[in-house]
Amino acid sequence: MRTLAPSADTADYDVFISYRQQDPDGSWVREQLVGRLRAEGLRVFIDVESFRLGVPLILEMTRGVEQSRYTLAVLSPAYLASNFTELESVLAEHLGLELAQRRLLAVRRVPCEPRLSLRARLWLDMTNDEEVERNMPRLIAALREAPALAD
């Protein structure tokens, strides 16, 4: 049975974070990013807390994308090498196409060369602490907005 993604105002979460669990990506996401987003009142869907035990990973990834207003890809070479994170970003891109909305956002945590569909997007640079501080308010503001219609 197919479930439709909730509208922006009825989504259970503001953001599903798509990232690699291995360090340094995983520790930065869990110890810094999630805390900053939650301190701003954002509802975060993250695998280590939100995935249900015993449920197939692909179903949980799909649930994260569908139940969140946005998917946030934390880009790094490790992210780009993973089939699982690629699936999460493809699911978010596809849902955005179905709903005619921009639902996939990205931050670059480590310098890398993403695939074309990610390069075609504006992403935020968060490759060092200074860039994190400069761009975090912009990320938070974007996550508070309803997904814009795709151009």
Residue, then its C-alpha position, 0 to 999 in steps of 0.5 A: m500500500r502506497t502512503l503519500a507524504p504529508s503536507a509541509d504543515t502536517a509532517d512529523y519532522d522538519v528534517f531527516i538527516s542523511y549522513r554517514q555514521q562513520d567518523p568524522d561525519g557521524s560524530w559531527v552530526r550527532e554531537q553538533l548538528v542535531g543539538r543545534l537544530r533541536a535548540e532552535g525547536l526543529r524536529v529532527f529525524i535521525d537514524v540512531e534515534s528514529f529508525r525502529l529496531g528490526v525494520p528493514l533499513i530501506l523502509e526506515m529511510t523511506r519513512g524518514v524522507e516521507q515523514s520529514r519536510y526536508t532531507l538534509a544531505v551532509l556531504s563528504p567523500a564517505y557520504l558519496a561512496s555509500n549506496f545507502t546515503e545515495l538512496e536517501s538523497v534519490l528518494a528525497e529528490h524523487l519525492g520532490l519531483e512528485l510533489a513539485q517541491r524542493r525537499l532535498l537540502a545539502v551541506r558540505r562538511v568535507p570537500c568533495e565532488p558530488r554527483l551532477s544532481l547534487r552539484a546542480r543545487l546550492w549547498l551550504d559550506m560547513t567545512n570548518d567551524e567558521e563556515v558552520e557559524r556563518n551558515m547555520p542561521r541560513l540552514i535553520a531559516a530554510l528548515r523552518e520554511a515550507p518546501a518551496l515549489a520546484d522551479 
